[in-house]
Amino acid sequence: MNEARPRLLVVDDQPINVQALYQALAAEHQVFVATSGEQALKLALEKQPDLVLLDVVMPGLDGFEVCQQLKRDAATADIPVIFVTAHSDEAGETRGLDAGAVDFIAKPFNPRVVRARVKTHLTLKRQSDLLRRMAFIDGLTGLYNRRHFDERLQQEWLRAQRNGTPLSLLLIDLDGFKRYNDRYGHPAGDDCLRRVAQALALGLLRPADLLARYGGEEFAAILPETDAAGALALAQRLGQLVQALALPHADSPAGLPVVSVSIGVASRPAAAPGEPAGPQSELLARADRQLYRAKAEGRARTCSE
């Protein structure tokens, strides 16, 4: 199935080069194509490829600029970049490595060499991804942990400020989880957390969205480039997905027979690029206030500013 194959992004403004790379790689990989630097940045964020094959000389943003922007963005910084270029002089290679590239392939290229280089760097990425997950993953739910959440929130906050894009945050709390543990036991409580985590993860719409276990029975979601209306709609959908699990909760304070969640939503609106927006802790505090409001109003609901 396509979902099991590594995802590659090929970036080149010359159709003949795109076609040659596609033919060399499509049998074993999902291949996305961009013909400009601007399109490459957009696709990298949306598709989250495992590897980028990037031409250096392009109109508009050249390959060096594209690579630098990919490495500055937290959502794409860990994607390896291989430059595919006809200019393989030492100065160009040095500049490319300084920009964050992991390798160079010279044009005209040998398809076997391209496949071998791609295979090598995909293997290295899988290994680094595994090590990263071990450091940043919550052992019970398999979601990102609080440490990774804090780092990504800071990165996304700075990116939103730099680009003038909106950023939203959800704080999600299981309703009456202590009562659940008291009635059903802690093993059942652990299973409940895992099931809810899986439902929430499946409910996120984009690879750039991040879901984490915030602590205890709380979860948090970072939603880059999402305004208040979009965040509210997603939060309501997540709440419905959790209730659809139909996990029995006879002692729920929400007055429902099943496990439910309360969700607080806060957003940083789009602004002029570079405009100061205060500390990221303010966004967390606002989401927490809305979560408290959702609980005070009866739980099993979403509250937004």
N, C-alpha and C positions, 0 to 999 in steps of 0.2 A: 504494500500500500504506500501511497505517496507520503503519508504522515510519518512513516518510519525512516524515510530517506533524509540525509543531511540536506540543509537548505543553503544554496549558494546565491549570492548576488553578483551578477556580471555587470560591470559598468564600463561602457565604451561608446563613443559617439559615432563610430564607424560600423555600419550594419554588417560588413563582411567579417569583422573581428568578432562581433557578437555571435554571428551564425557559427563561426568556427569553434568558439568556446562552448556554445550550446551543444553542438554535435559531439564534442569531445566529452562532455560531462553529463548530459541529460539522462543517459541510460541508468546511472547510479545515484543521481542527485535530483532534488527539486531545484530548478534554475529560474531565478527571477532576473529580469533585465531592466537596466536603467541606461538611458542615452545621454544623461547630463548629470552634473554634480548635484544640482538641486533635487532632481528626481531620485538620485541615489540616497541622499540623506533621508528623504521622506520614506522610501521603501525600506531602508535599514531599520527605521524606527517601527514601521508597521509590521514588517515580516520577521524581524529578528533573525536574520540569516546566521548560519554557523560560520560562514567565511565570506569575505568579499574579495573578488578579483577586480582590480581597479586600474583603469587606464590613467596615465599621468597627464597627457596633453589633451585637454578638452576645452571648448569655449565656455566662457563663464567661469564657474569654479573649477579649477584644475584638480588633478588627483591629490596633490599634496594638501591643498586646502580641505578637500573632502575628508581625507584621512585625519587631519587635525581636528576637524569638527566632530567626527565620529568618536575620537578618543576623549574629547572634552565632555561628551554627553554620557551621563551615567548609564543610560539605557542601552548604549551601543559601545561603550568603552572596551568591553571584553571580547568584541568580535574581531578575530584576526583579519588583517588586510594583507593581500599579496598584490604588489604592483605588477602589471603586465605592460611592458613598455619597450619601445624601440630604442630608447635612450638609456643605455646601461653603463654610462661613465661613472667613475668613482664618486664624483661630486653629487650626481643625481641619486646614487644609492645611499650616500651618507645623509642627504636631505630626507630621503624617504624613510630611512630607519629612525631618524630624529623625529619624524612626524608620527611614528608609531607602527610602521609596517613591519611584518615579520619575514618577508621574503620578496624576491624579485624573479620574474620570468621574462625572458627576452623575446621580443617579436623579431622575425616570425617564429612562432613557438611549435614545438613538437607535442602533439596531443598526449603521447605517453608520458612525457616529462610533466605536463600540466596535471594529468591525473595522479602521478606519483607525488608531486608537491602538495596537491590538494589533500590527498590521503594522509600524508605526514602531518599536516597542520590541523586537520580535523581530529586526528588521534591525540595530538597535544592539547587541543581545546577540550576534548572530552575529559582528559586527565585533570586539567586545571579546573574545569567546571566541577568535577567530583570533589577535589580538595576544597574548593570554595564553598560548596554545599555543606561539606562536613563542618566547616567553621560557622556557617550562617543559618543552619537548618535546625528547627525545633524537633527534638527526637520523637515526641509523641505524635504530632500531627503531620510532620513532613513539610510544613510551611516554613517560610523564613522566620527567624527569631527576632527578638526585640533589638538586638545589636544591629542586625542588618537593616531593620526598619528605620532605626535612628539615622544610620548612614545614608540610606536612600532618600529619606525625607529631606535631609540637608541638601543633598545633591539636586533633587528635583525642585526644591525651593529656589536654589540659586539659578537653576536653568530657567525656571519660569520667570524669575526676575530679569535674567539676562535677555530672554527672548520676548518678554511681554505677553506670555501665554498664561491661561488660567491653570489653576492647580486645585484639586479637591481632595478631601480626606474623609474617610469613614471610620468611626469607632463603633465596634459591634460587641454587644455583651449578651451572653446567654441569660435568659430570664430565670431567676430562682435556681441557679445551678447548685448551690449548697443543699437546697431541699432535694434536688434530684439525687445528689450523692447520698444524702441521708436515707432516702427511701430505697434506692436501687443498688447502692454500693459503689465503691470507687472504681472497680473494674468496668462496671457499666458506664460510669461517668467518663472514664478514659475513652471508651468506645464511642460515646456520644460526642465528645470533642473531636475525635477523628472523623466521624460522619459529618458533622457540621462543617468542619474545615474543608472536607472534600466538596460539599455542596457549594460553599462560598467560592472555592477556587474554580469550580466549573462555571459559576455564574459570572465571573469576570469576562469582559468582552475582548480585551486586547492584550497582546504579549507585554506591552509596556506597563500595564497596571500591575501593582504589587500588593499581595496579600500576606500578612504576617500574623503570627500569634503574639499579641501584645503583652499578654500576661494572664495567668490563671485561665479564666473562662472568657477573656476578652480577645478580640481580633481587631486588626486595623487594615485599611486598604488605602493605598496612595494611587490617585488617579491623575496622571499628567494630562495636560491639555483638555481638561474636562471642566465645564462650567457648573454652576450651582444646579441648574435644571437637569443637566445630564447626570450629575452625581446623585440627586434625589431620586431620579427614575431608576438608576442602577441599585441604589440602596433598597428601594421598595421591592425590586425584583429579588434581591438577595434574601430579604425577609420572607418572601413567599416561597423561595426554594427551600429554606430551612423548615418552614412549617410543612411543606410537601413531603419531607422525610417521614412525617407521621411517627416520630419517636415518642412513645407514651411518657407523659409527665403529669401524674395524677395530682401533684401538689404545686402545680405552677401558679405563681402569684399573678400571672397574666390572665387567669380565668379561662385558659384553654386546656384541652386534654393532651396536648402535644408540646414538644420543645419549641420554643420561639426565641427570637432575639429582639433586642432594642438597639436602634442605630441612631447615632448622631452624625450629622453632615455639616462640614464647613468648607468654604471655598475661598480661594484667592482669585479675584476676577482678573481678566486680561487687563493689561496696562501698557503704557508706553515702554518699549524695551529699555532696560536699565533703570527704570523707576524704582526707588526704594519701596519696600513693602513691609517693613518691620521684621521682627524675628519670627522664625518658623514656629517657635513655642507658642506664639499667639494663635496660629492655626490649630494646633493641638488643643489649646485651652478652649477655643470656640467650639470645636467638635465635642469636647468633653461636656461643655455646658448643654449642648443639644442632646447628648446622650442622657444626661441627668434629667433633662426635661422629658424625654421619651419615657423614662422610668417613672417619673412623678405623675405623668398623665395616664398611667395604666399598663405600660410595657407592651411588648409585641407590636411595636410601631416604629416609624422613622420620623425624626424631627430635624428640620433644617432652618437656617436663618431666613 
